[in-house]
């Protein structure tokens, strides 16, 4: 399991290496309506996946053609709860699981 380092900063930019590929990641909070978090993955300046909602308890990348798979947002108190404005990076974390971890869970 790999935990992606997120905070509750409403606009985050960082790089992380997953599956031997370095991704530039952008995480944004859309607070115009209900506060909802989204994530985008780039290789260099090229978007691989943009604007994926951070939804609790589901594989957020299952519908996307990207080398990273098994990406889950998990709330430590309620695994199916979406991250809130305040708890992203503390009570709600983004993890990348191996196939073995998914099948054994």
N, C-alpha and C positions, 0 to 999 in steps of 0.2 A: 504494500500500500504506500502510495506517495501522497502526501498532503500538499496541495498548492497553497502557497502563502498569501492569504487574502486578509484584508482589513475592512473596516467600515468606512474608509475614505470613499467618497462618492465617485471619484475618478482615479483609477489605478492603472499604471503602466509598468510592466516588468517583463523579464525574459526568464524562461525556464526550459530545460532540456528534458524532453520526454521521447521515448523510443528512438534515441540517438538523433533527434531533430531539435534544434533550438527554435522555440516559438516565442514571438513577442505577443504578450497578452494584454488585452485592455478590458477592464471591468468597469462598468458604469452603473450608476443608480439613476433610474428614471423616476423622478419624484413628481412629475406633472400630474399624474393621477394617483393610483395606488403605488407606493414605493416598490419597485421591482428591479432586481439586479439582472444584468446581462453580461455575457463574456464573449470576446472575439479572439480568434487565434490568427496570427500572421506569421509567415516565414519571410523575414526581411520586411518589406513594405507591402507584400502581396497577401491579401486576405485569403485565408483558407476556410474559415467559418466566421461569420459575423452575427452579432446580436442574439446569441443563444440565451434564452431565459434560464436563470438559476432556480430551478424548481426542486423542491425537496423530495428525496426518496426515489428519484427516477434517473436512469442513465441519460444525462442531458445531451450526449453526443451520438446516441443510437441511430439517429436519422441522417447523420452526416458522414460524408466520405473523407475521413481523416484518420491518420495512423493512431491517434490517441483514442482509446475506447474505454468503456467502463468508468466513466466520469460521473460521480454522484455527489450531490450536495446533501449532507447529513446534518440534521440538527441533533445535538447530543441529548436533548430532552424528549424530542418527538421526531423520529427519523423522516417522517413524511412532510414536516412543516417547511414552508418556504423561508428563506432567510429574510430577516427584517432589516430595516435601516440600521439598527443598533447592534445586531448580533452576528453579522457576517464576519468571519475570521475568529470569532470566539466560540459562541454556542453553535453556530452553523459553519461547517467546514466543507471544502471541496477536496475530494479524494479521487485518486486514480487507482483502480483495483486491477489485479491480474485476473485472467480468466479463471484460475484456480480459486481465488478468493471469492469471486462471484458465484461459482458453482458450489462452493462449500458453505455459503452463507444462507 
